[in-house]
């Protein structure tokens, strides 16, 4: 079983669904629906990998508030192993205004501590025993980088909407072995991807929303994978994290890069069918079934039962 540690990115969010985002003026707006739930880029990646059968440890900051307890209860129901650090500022919280299939306005109600005190020693046995380290770009995750390098673990990192110049991302960019990002703020993404391969990255993947994703390998192989249509869109939160998890899962189980990207596209498509980060129906068996419907047989696909 593949062992993964996912560090950073857990929040408790109020999700409000609107017909359209409000204009920037005083107004009264009626929601179509609303609910509170767990969110965050680390939560999305960890949940997807866990549902596929990976042994996941999620490391994150939480407060001792009501929202923090709700997060703990959520992951306890999932039977997902967690290491939570105390955040004196409280649990990170967002208000997400959702409209249509694409629009989102995310308001940080509480952003959490920028430089919290982390107990790195209790992370040592987890890092020593894991196969993959997933570092999200929360500032505190910089503290984990030296340990990941000390134990020589492959680092997977998602830079999200990186613009190619923001110094905040630089340390994550330099240390990542497997790099993901979005093209939203990076028009010349091809040149950036090529430059990162020259710098020694083992894989660079760039996502383009509804336009799919592209990938580049050290061998110069260029892949383009379209986004999957045909699934009812309820909430796009977590789609990018599910895509990331699908690619990582396939790679860790010996799939070809094409199959990894197809798995990513499939998990991303499945994630939008639920107003939770991960639909309740998501499982390895369900993914295999949907993969067969979309792509046909996958002889190179390796499931956990083939990897004791």
LINDAJO-V696637 format. One record per pair of residues at least 12 apart in sequence whose C-alpha atoms are under 10 Angstrom apart, sorted by the first residue. I is the first residue (numbers start at 1). J is the second residue. D is the distance in Angstrom with one decimal. If there is no record, write none. Layout:
i={I;I}
j={J;J}
d={D;D}
//
This chain:
i={1;1;1;1;1;1;1;1;1;1;1;1;1;2;2;2;2;2;2;2;2;2;2;2;2;2;2;3;3;3;3;3;3;3;3;3;3;3;3;3;3;3;4;4;4;4;4;4;4;4;4;4;4;4;4;4;4;4;4;4;4;5;5;5;5;5;5;5;5;5;5;5;5;5;5;5;5;5;5;5;5;6;6;6;6;6;6;6;6;6;6;6;6;6;6;6;6;6;6;6;6;6;7;7;7;7;7;7;7;7;7;7;7;7;7;7;7;7;7;7;7;7;7;8;8;8;8;8;8;8;8;8;8;8;8;8;8;8;8;8;9;9;9;9;9;9;9;9;9;9;9;9;9;9;9;9;9;9;10;10;10;10;10;10;10;10;10;10;10;10;10;10;10;10;10;10;11;11;11;11;11;11;11;11;11;11;11;11;11;11;11;11;11;11;11;11;11;12;12;12;12;12;12;12;12;12;12;12;12;12;12;12;12;12;12;13;13;13;13;13;13;13;13;13;13;13;13;13;13;13;13;14;14;14;14;14;14;14;14;14;14;14;14;14;14;15;15;15;15;15;15;15;15;15;15;15;15;15;15;15;15;15;16;16;16;16;16;16;16;16;16;16;16;16;16;16;17;17;17;17;17;17;17;17;17;17;17;17;17;17;18;18;18;18;18;18;18;18;18;18;18;19;19;19;19;19;19;20;20;20;20;20;20;21;21;21;21;21;21;21;22;22;22;31;31;31;32;32;33;34;34;34;34;35;35;36;36;36;36;36;37;37;37;37;37;37;37;38;38;38;38;38;38;38;38;38;38;38;39;39;39;39;39;39;39;39;40;40;40;40;40;40;40;40;41;41;41;41;41;41;41;41;41;41;41;41;42;42;42;42;42;42;42;42;42;42;43;43;43;43;43;43;43;43;43;44;44;44;44;44;44;44;44;44;44;44;44;44;45;45;45;45;45;45;45;45;45;45;45;45;45;45;45;46;46;46;46;46;46;46;46;46;47;47;47;47;47;47;47;47;47;48;48;48;48;48;48;48;48;48;48;48;48;48;48;48;48;48;49;49;49;49;49;49;49;49;49;50;50;50;50;50;50;50;51;51;51;51;51;51;51;51;51;51;52;52;52;52;52;52;52;52;52;52;52;53;53;53;53;53;53;54;54;54;55;55;55;55;56;56;56;56;56;57;57;57;57;57;57;57;57;58;58;58;58;58;58;58;59;59;59;59;59;59;59;59;60;60;60;60;60;60;60;60;60;60;60;61;61;61;61;61;61;61;61;61;61;61;61;61;61;61;62;62;62;62;62;62;62;62;62;62;62;62;63;63;63;63;63;63;63;63;63;63;64;64;64;64;64;64;65;65;65;65;65;66;66;67;67;67;67;68;68;68;68;68;68;68;69;71;72;83;83;83;84;84;85;85;85;85;86;86;86;86;86;87;87;87;87;87;87;87;88;88;88;88;89;89;89;89;89;89;90;90;90;90;91;91;91;91;91;92;92;92;92;92;92;93;93;93;93;93;93;94;94;94;94;94;94;95;95;95;95;96;96;96;98;98;98;98;99;100;100;100;100;101;101;101;101;101;101;102;102;102;102;102;102;103;103;104;104;104;112;113;113;113;114;114;114;115;115;115;115;115;115;116;116;116;117;117;118;118;118;118;119;120;120;120;121;123;123;123;124;124;124;124;124;127;127;127;127;127;127;127;127;128;128;128;128;128;128;129;129;130;130;130;130;131;131;131;131;131;132;132;132;132;132;132;132;132;133;133;133;133;133;133;133;133;133;133;134;134;134;134;134;134;134;134;134;134;134;135;135;135;135;135;135;135;135;136;136;136;136;136;136;137;137;137;137;137;137;137;137;137;138;138;138;139;139;139;141;142;142;142;145;145;145;145;146;148;149;153;154;154;154;154;154;155;155;155;155;155;155;156;156;156;156;156;156;156;156;156;156;156;157;157;157;157;157;157;157;157;157;157;158;158;158;158;158;158;158;158;158;158;158;158;158;159;159;159;159;159;159;159;159;160;160;160;160;160;160;160;160;160;160;161;161;161;161;161;161;161;161;162;162;162;162;162;162;162;163;163;163;163;163;163;163;163;163;164;164;164;164;164;164;165;173;173;174;174;174;174;175;176;176;176;176;176;177;177;177;177;177;177;177;178;178;178;178;178;178;178;178;178;179;179;179;179;179;179;179;179;179;179;179;180;180;180;180;180;180;180;180;180;181;181;181;181;181;181;181;181;181;182;182;182;182;182;182;182;183;183;183;183;183;183;183;184;184;184;184;186;189;189;189;189;190;190;190;190;190;192;192;193;193;193;193;193;193;194;194;194;194;196;196;197;197;197;197;197;198;199;200;201;201;201;202;202;202;202;203;203;203;203;203;203;204;204;204;204;205;205;205;205;205;205;205;206;207;207;207;207;207;207;207;207;208;208;208;209;209;209;209;209;210;210;210;210;210;211;211;211;211;211;212;212;212;212;212;212;212;212;212;213;213;213;213;213;213;213;213;214;214;215;215;215;216;217;221;223;223;223;224;224;225;225;225;225;225;226;226;226;227;227;227;227;227;227;228;228;228;228;228;228;228;228;229;229;229;230;231;231;231;231;231;231;232;232;232;232;232;233;233;233;233;233;233;233;234;234;234;234;234;234;235;235;235;235;235;235;235;236;236;236;236;236;236;236;236;236;236;237;237;237;237;237;237;237;237;238;238;238;238;238;238;238;238;238;239;239;239;239;239;239;239;239;239;239;239;239;240;240;240;240;240;240;241;241;241;241;241;241;242;242;242;242;242;242;242;242;242;242;242;242;243;243;243;243;243;243;243;243;243;243;243;243;244;244;244;244;244;244;244;245;245;245;245;245;246;246;246;246;246;246;246;246;246;246;246;247;247;247;247;247;247;247;247;247;248;248;248;248;249;249;249;249;250;250;250;250;250;250;250;251;251;251;252;253;253;253;253;253;253;253;254;254;254;254;255;255;255;255;255;255;256;256;256;259;259;259;259;259;259;260;262;262;262;263;263;263;263;263;263;265;266;266;266;266;266;266;267;267;267;267;270;270;270;284;284;285;288;288}
j={53;54;55;56;131;252;253;303;304;305;306;307;308;49;53;54;55;56;130;131;132;249;252;253;304;307;308;49;50;53;54;55;56;57;126;127;129;130;131;132;133;252;46;49;50;54;55;56;57;58;126;127;129;130;131;132;133;134;248;249;252;42;46;55;56;57;58;59;81;82;83;123;126;127;129;130;131;132;133;134;135;41;42;43;44;45;46;47;49;56;57;58;59;60;82;132;133;134;135;136;156;157;41;42;43;45;46;57;58;59;60;61;82;83;133;134;135;136;137;138;140;141;144;40;41;42;43;58;59;60;61;84;134;135;136;137;138;139;140;141;39;40;41;42;43;44;45;46;58;59;60;61;92;135;136;137;138;141;38;39;40;41;42;43;44;58;59;60;61;62;68;71;84;91;92;93;37;38;39;40;41;42;43;60;61;62;67;68;71;91;92;93;94;108;110;111;112;36;37;38;39;40;62;66;67;68;69;70;71;91;92;93;94;95;110;35;36;37;38;39;40;67;92;93;94;95;96;106;107;108;109;34;35;36;37;38;39;93;94;95;96;97;106;107;109;33;34;35;36;37;38;39;94;95;96;97;98;106;235;237;275;276;30;31;32;33;34;35;36;95;96;97;98;99;104;105;30;31;32;33;34;35;96;97;98;99;100;104;234;235;30;31;32;33;34;97;98;99;100;103;104;31;32;33;98;99;100;97;98;99;100;103;104;97;98;99;100;103;104;105;97;99;105;97;98;99;98;99;98;96;97;98;275;275;276;67;70;94;95;276;67;70;71;74;275;276;277;67;68;70;71;72;74;75;93;94;276;277;71;92;93;94;237;238;276;277;92;93;94;136;237;238;241;277;136;137;138;158;160;237;238;239;240;241;242;277;58;59;60;134;135;136;137;138;238;241;58;59;60;71;75;238;241;277;278;237;238;239;240;241;242;243;244;245;271;276;277;278;58;134;136;238;239;240;241;242;243;244;245;246;248;277;278;58;59;80;81;82;134;241;242;245;75;78;80;241;242;245;277;278;282;238;241;242;243;244;245;246;249;267;268;271;277;278;279;282;283;284;241;242;244;245;246;248;249;283;284;78;79;80;81;245;283;284;78;80;278;280;281;282;283;284;285;287;245;246;249;282;283;284;285;286;287;303;304;249;283;284;303;304;305;249;252;304;80;81;130;131;80;81;82;130;132;80;81;82;83;126;127;130;133;75;80;81;82;83;84;134;81;82;83;84;85;123;135;141;82;83;84;85;86;87;91;118;138;140;141;83;84;85;86;87;88;89;90;91;92;112;113;116;118;140;83;84;85;86;87;88;89;90;91;92;112;113;84;85;86;87;88;89;90;91;92;112;86;87;88;89;90;91;87;88;89;90;91;90;91;90;91;92;93;84;86;87;90;91;92;93;91;91;84;122;123;126;118;119;116;117;118;119;113;116;117;118;119;112;113;114;115;116;117;118;112;113;116;117;110;111;112;113;114;116;110;111;112;113;109;110;111;112;113;108;109;110;111;112;113;107;108;109;110;111;112;106;107;108;109;110;111;107;108;109;110;108;109;237;234;235;236;237;235;233;234;235;236;232;233;234;235;236;272;209;210;233;235;236;237;235;236;235;236;237;138;138;139;140;138;139;140;138;139;140;141;142;143;139;140;143;140;143;140;141;143;144;143;143;144;147;147;144;147;148;144;147;148;150;151;144;147;148;149;150;151;152;153;147;148;150;151;152;153;151;153;148;151;153;154;152;153;154;155;252;148;152;153;154;155;156;248;252;145;148;149;152;153;154;155;156;157;176;148;153;154;155;156;157;158;176;178;245;248;148;155;156;157;158;159;172;176;156;157;158;159;160;172;157;158;159;160;168;169;171;172;173;168;169;172;168;169;172;172;171;172;175;171;172;175;176;175;175;175;177;175;176;177;178;202;172;175;176;177;178;179;172;175;176;177;178;179;180;202;203;244;248;172;173;175;176;177;178;179;180;181;244;172;173;176;178;179;180;181;182;205;206;240;241;244;172;173;176;179;180;181;182;206;180;181;182;183;184;185;206;207;240;241;180;181;182;183;184;185;186;207;180;181;182;183;184;185;186;181;182;183;184;185;186;187;188;189;185;186;187;188;189;192;186;196;201;196;199;200;201;201;200;201;202;203;204;196;197;200;201;202;203;204;196;197;200;201;202;203;204;205;248;193;196;197;201;202;203;204;205;206;215;244;193;203;204;205;206;207;215;240;244;193;204;205;206;207;208;213;240;244;205;206;207;208;209;213;240;205;206;207;208;209;213;214;206;207;208;209;206;205;206;207;214;206;214;215;216;222;204;206;205;206;214;215;216;217;216;217;218;220;216;218;216;217;218;219;220;218;218;218;216;217;218;216;217;218;219;215;216;217;218;219;257;216;217;218;222;217;222;223;224;244;247;261;224;224;225;226;227;240;243;244;265;226;227;240;226;227;239;240;268;226;227;228;229;269;224;225;226;227;228;224;225;226;227;228;261;264;265;268;225;226;227;243;261;262;264;265;226;261;257;258;261;257;257;257;257;258;261;258;261;258;261;262;264;265;261;262;265;262;264;265;266;268;269;262;265;266;267;268;269;270;294;265;266;269;269;266;269;270;271;272;273;269;270;272;273;274;269;270;271;272;273;274;275;271;272;273;274;275;276;271;272;273;274;275;276;277;268;269;270;271;272;273;274;275;276;277;268;271;272;274;275;276;277;278;267;268;271;272;274;275;276;277;278;264;265;266;267;268;269;270;271;272;273;277;278;264;265;267;268;269;271;264;267;268;271;277;278;263;264;265;266;267;268;269;270;271;272;277;278;260;261;262;263;264;265;266;267;268;269;270;271;260;261;263;264;265;267;268;260;263;264;267;268;259;260;261;262;263;264;265;266;267;268;287;259;260;261;262;263;264;265;266;267;260;261;263;264;263;264;302;303;262;263;264;300;301;302;303;263;301;302;302;300;301;302;303;304;306;307;300;301;302;303;298;299;300;301;302;303;298;300;301;291;295;298;299;300;301;301;291;294;295;287;288;290;291;295;301;291;287;288;290;291;294;295;282;287;290;291;282;287;290;303;304;303;301;303}
d={7.6;6.1;6.5;10.0;9.5;9.5;9.1;9.4;6.0;8.4;9.3;6.2;5.9;9.6;8.3;5.3;6.0;8.3;7.8;6.4;8.1;8.4;6.9;7.9;8.1;8.5;9.2;9.8;9.9;9.8;6.1;4.7;5.9;8.0;9.1;9.6;7.5;4.8;5.2;6.6;8.9;9.5;8.5;8.4;9.3;7.1;6.2;4.9;6.3;8.5;8.9;8.7;9.1;5.6;5.9;4.9;6.0;7.3;9.9;9.9;9.9;9.9;8.2;8.5;5.7;4.7;5.9;7.3;9.7;9.5;9.9;9.5;7.3;7.3;9.6;6.7;8.3;6.6;5.2;6.1;8.3;9.7;6.2;8.3;9.9;7.5;6.2;9.9;9.7;7.2;6.2;4.9;6.1;8.5;9.5;8.6;6.3;4.7;6.2;7.7;9.4;10.0;9.6;6.4;9.2;9.9;9.0;8.4;6.0;4.7;6.1;9.4;10.0;9.3;7.9;6.2;5.1;6.1;9.0;8.6;9.3;6.7;8.5;8.4;7.7;5.4;8.2;7.8;6.1;4.8;7.2;9.8;8.8;6.8;5.4;7.4;6.0;8.8;7.8;6.5;8.1;4.8;5.0;4.2;6.3;8.7;9.4;10.0;9.4;8.6;6.5;8.0;8.8;9.3;6.6;8.1;6.8;9.7;7.2;5.9;4.4;6.8;5.9;5.4;8.5;9.2;8.9;6.2;7.2;7.9;9.7;8.3;10.0;8.3;7.1;8.8;8.5;5.9;5.0;5.3;8.8;9.2;8.1;9.3;8.8;8.2;8.5;8.4;7.8;6.5;4.7;5.3;7.2;10.0;9.1;8.9;9.2;7.1;5.7;4.6;5.6;7.9;9.7;9.9;6.1;7.6;10.0;7.9;6.8;7.2;6.4;5.0;6.8;9.1;9.7;8.3;5.5;5.5;6.1;6.1;8.7;8.9;8.3;5.3;4.7;5.8;7.0;9.6;9.7;9.2;9.0;7.2;5.9;4.5;6.7;8.9;9.3;7.8;6.3;4.9;6.2;8.6;9.9;9.8;9.7;8.3;5.3;5.4;5.9;7.6;10.0;9.7;8.3;6.2;5.0;6.3;7.2;9.4;9.7;10.0;8.7;9.8;9.7;6.5;7.7;6.1;4.4;6.9;8.8;7.5;6.1;5.0;6.0;8.7;9.8;9.9;9.2;5.7;5.4;5.2;6.0;9.0;8.3;6.0;4.7;6.0;8.5;9.4;9.7;9.1;7.3;5.0;5.5;7.5;9.0;7.0;5.9;5.0;7.7;9.9;9.8;7.6;7.0;10.0;8.3;5.5;6.6;9.1;7.9;4.8;6.6;8.1;9.6;7.2;7.3;5.8;8.8;7.5;7.8;7.8;9.3;9.4;9.9;9.3;9.7;9.9;9.9;9.6;9.9;9.7;9.3;9.6;9.8;9.0;9.8;9.5;9.7;9.8;9.3;9.5;9.3;8.4;8.2;8.7;9.0;7.1;8.6;9.1;9.7;8.1;6.2;9.7;7.5;9.1;9.2;10.0;7.8;7.6;9.1;9.4;8.6;8.5;8.2;8.0;8.2;6.6;9.0;9.3;9.3;10.0;8.9;7.8;9.1;8.5;7.3;9.3;9.9;9.2;9.7;9.2;6.9;9.8;8.5;6.1;9.3;9.4;7.5;8.4;8.1;8.5;8.3;6.6;9.6;9.7;9.6;7.9;7.6;9.4;8.9;9.8;9.2;8.8;8.7;8.0;9.5;8.8;5.6;8.4;8.7;5.5;6.5;9.9;9.5;8.5;9.4;9.4;5.7;7.0;9.4;8.7;9.7;8.1;9.6;8.8;5.1;5.9;8.6;7.0;5.5;9.0;9.7;9.2;9.4;6.4;9.6;8.3;9.7;9.9;9.2;8.8;9.1;7.8;8.7;8.2;7.8;9.6;8.7;8.9;8.1;6.9;9.8;9.6;8.2;6.0;9.2;9.3;6.2;7.8;9.4;8.1;10.0;9.0;8.7;6.6;9.4;7.9;8.6;9.8;10.0;8.3;9.5;5.8;7.6;8.5;6.9;9.7;9.6;8.6;9.0;7.0;9.4;9.5;9.0;9.7;8.7;9.3;8.9;9.5;9.5;6.5;5.3;6.8;10.0;10.0;9.2;8.8;7.9;8.0;5.6;4.7;8.5;9.5;8.3;9.0;8.7;9.3;8.1;7.0;8.7;6.8;9.6;7.9;9.6;8.0;8.4;8.3;8.9;9.9;6.8;6.5;8.3;9.0;9.8;7.0;5.0;5.4;7.1;7.8;9.8;9.1;9.9;9.5;7.7;6.4;4.7;6.1;8.0;9.6;8.9;5.9;4.8;5.7;7.6;8.8;9.8;9.6;7.9;6.7;5.1;6.1;8.8;9.3;9.9;9.8;9.7;9.4;9.3;8.7;5.6;4.8;5.9;5.6;9.4;9.8;8.6;7.1;8.1;7.8;8.4;8.6;9.1;9.2;9.9;6.2;6.1;5.4;5.3;8.4;8.8;6.3;4.7;7.3;8.3;9.8;9.2;8.3;5.7;4.9;6.2;6.8;3.8;4.4;8.0;8.6;7.3;7.8;8.0;9.3;6.6;7.6;10.0;9.8;9.7;6.4;7.0;9.4;8.7;8.4;6.3;8.6;8.2;9.7;9.7;9.7;7.6;5.5;8.6;9.8;9.3;9.0;8.8;8.9;8.5;9.9;9.7;9.9;8.7;8.3;6.6;7.6;9.8;8.4;8.4;8.5;9.9;6.8;6.4;9.8;9.8;6.8;8.5;9.6;8.1;7.4;8.3;9.8;7.9;8.3;5.6;6.0;9.7;9.4;7.5;8.7;6.3;8.2;9.8;7.1;7.9;6.3;9.3;7.9;7.5;5.0;5.0;5.1;8.7;8.6;6.2;5.3;5.0;6.7;8.3;6.4;5.5;4.5;5.2;6.9;8.1;5.0;6.4;6.6;9.6;8.6;10.0;9.4;9.7;7.7;8.8;9.2;9.0;8.8;8.6;8.7;9.6;9.5;6.2;7.2;7.0;6.9;9.0;9.3;9.3;9.2;8.4;6.8;9.5;9.8;8.8;9.6;8.7;8.8;10.0;9.9;9.0;8.4;8.0;6.1;6.7;9.7;6.9;5.8;9.6;9.8;9.5;9.1;6.6;9.9;8.4;9.6;7.9;9.4;7.9;9.1;9.9;8.0;7.3;8.3;9.6;8.5;8.6;9.9;9.7;7.4;9.0;9.9;8.8;9.4;7.5;6.6;9.8;9.4;6.9;9.3;7.7;9.0;8.5;9.2;6.0;8.9;8.2;9.2;9.5;9.9;9.5;7.7;9.7;9.8;6.6;7.5;9.6;8.6;9.3;9.8;6.1;5.5;6.4;7.4;9.0;8.5;9.4;7.1;10.0;9.9;6.4;6.1;4.9;6.1;8.5;9.7;9.8;9.9;8.5;5.9;4.8;5.9;8.4;9.3;9.5;9.8;9.6;9.6;6.9;6.4;5.3;7.6;9.7;8.1;8.6;8.6;6.1;6.2;7.7;9.3;8.6;7.6;7.3;6.7;8.6;8.8;7.3;9.6;7.0;9.7;9.9;9.7;9.8;8.5;9.4;9.7;8.9;7.5;7.5;9.9;8.9;8.2;7.5;9.3;9.3;9.5;8.4;9.3;9.5;7.8;6.0;7.7;9.6;9.4;7.3;5.1;5.2;6.3;8.5;9.6;9.2;5.8;6.1;4.7;6.1;7.9;10.0;9.5;9.3;8.4;7.1;7.8;8.7;5.8;7.8;6.3;5.3;6.2;8.5;9.4;8.8;9.0;8.9;8.6;6.1;4.5;5.6;8.7;9.3;9.7;9.4;8.6;8.0;7.9;7.6;9.9;7.5;6.1;4.8;7.5;9.8;7.2;4.6;5.3;8.6;8.8;9.3;9.2;9.0;8.7;9.7;9.9;6.4;5.2;6.9;6.0;5.7;7.7;9.8;9.8;6.7;7.0;7.9;8.1;6.2;6.9;9.5;9.0;8.3;8.2;4.9;5.0;8.5;9.7;9.4;8.1;6.5;9.6;9.3;8.8;7.5;9.7;8.9;9.6;9.2;8.7;9.6;9.2;9.2;9.5;7.3;9.0;9.7;9.9;9.8;9.8;7.7;5.1;5.7;7.2;8.8;10.0;9.9;9.7;6.1;5.7;5.0;6.1;8.2;9.3;9.1;8.6;9.7;7.2;8.1;6.2;4.8;6.3;8.4;9.8;10.0;9.7;8.4;5.9;4.8;5.8;7.7;9.1;9.8;7.6;9.7;8.2;6.6;5.0;6.4;9.1;9.9;9.4;9.8;8.4;5.3;4.8;6.1;8.0;8.8;8.9;10.0;6.3;6.2;5.7;8.6;9.2;9.9;9.7;8.5;7.0;8.4;9.8;9.9;7.5;9.8;9.6;8.8;9.0;9.5;9.0;9.9;9.4;9.8;7.8;7.9;9.5;8.2;6.9;9.3;7.4;9.0;8.9;8.6;9.5;9.5;7.6;7.0;5.7;9.1;8.6;7.7;9.8;7.7;9.6;8.2;7.3;8.8;6.4;6.1;9.4;7.2;6.1;5.1;7.0;9.8;9.6;5.4;6.8;9.0;10.0;9.0;10.0;9.2;9.8;9.1;9.5;9.1;9.7;9.8;9.4;9.9;9.5;7.9;9.0;9.6;10.0;9.3;8.8;9.8;9.5;7.6;9.1;8.3;9.9;7.9;5.7;8.3;8.8;9.9;9.7;8.5;6.1;6.0;9.4;7.5;5.6;4.1;4.2;7.9;9.7;10.0;7.5;10.0;5.4;6.5;7.4;9.6;8.1;10.0;9.4;8.3;8.7;8.7;8.7;9.3;8.3;9.7;9.1;9.7;8.4;7.3;8.6;8.8;8.6;8.1;6.7;7.0;9.4;7.6;9.4;8.7;7.5;9.0;9.4;5.8;8.1;8.3;7.5;9.1;6.3;6.6;9.5;8.3;6.0;9.2;8.6;9.8;9.6;7.4;8.6;10.0;6.6;7.1;9.5;7.8;6.6;8.9;8.9;7.3;5.5;8.8;8.4;9.0;8.8;5.2;5.2;7.7;9.2;9.0;5.7;5.2;5.6;5.9;9.3;8.0;5.0;6.7;6.1;5.2;7.8;8.5;8.8;9.0;10.0;7.3;4.9;8.2;8.5;8.2;9.5;8.6;9.8;7.9;7.1;9.2;7.9;8.0;6.3;9.3;9.9;7.7;6.7;7.7;10.0;9.7;8.4;5.3;7.5;9.4;9.0;9.8;7.5;4.5;7.0;8.1;5.6;6.3;9.8;8.0;8.9;8.7;9.2;9.1;6.3;9.6;9.0;9.1;9.0;7.6;9.2;9.0;9.9;9.4;6.7;8.4;8.7;5.3;5.0;8.5;8.5;6.7;9.6;8.5;8.0;9.4;8.0;9.0;7.4;3.9;5.7;7.5;5.6;4.7;8.3;9.7;8.9;9.5;9.0;9.3;6.1;9.0;8.7;8.4;9.5;8.7;6.7;7.9;9.0;9.5;6.5;7.4;8.1;4.9;4.0;7.6;7.7;6.0;8.0;9.8;8.2;4.4;5.5;7.9;6.1;4.9;8.5;9.9;9.1;7.3;9.2;9.2;8.3;8.3;8.8;9.6;9.4;9.1;6.9;8.4;9.6;7.4;7.7;8.9;10.0;9.8;9.6;9.1;9.2;7.5;5.3;6.8;7.7;9.0;7.8;7.4;7.3;6.4;9.3;9.0;9.1;5.5;5.4;6.6;9.7;9.8;6.9;8.2;9.7;9.2;7.6;9.8;7.9;7.5;9.0;8.1;9.2;8.0;8.2;9.3;9.8;7.4;9.7;9.9;9.9;7.7;10.0;7.8;7.1;8.4;9.8;8.7;7.6;9.6;9.5;7.9;8.8;9.2;8.2;9.2;9.7;9.2;9.2}
//
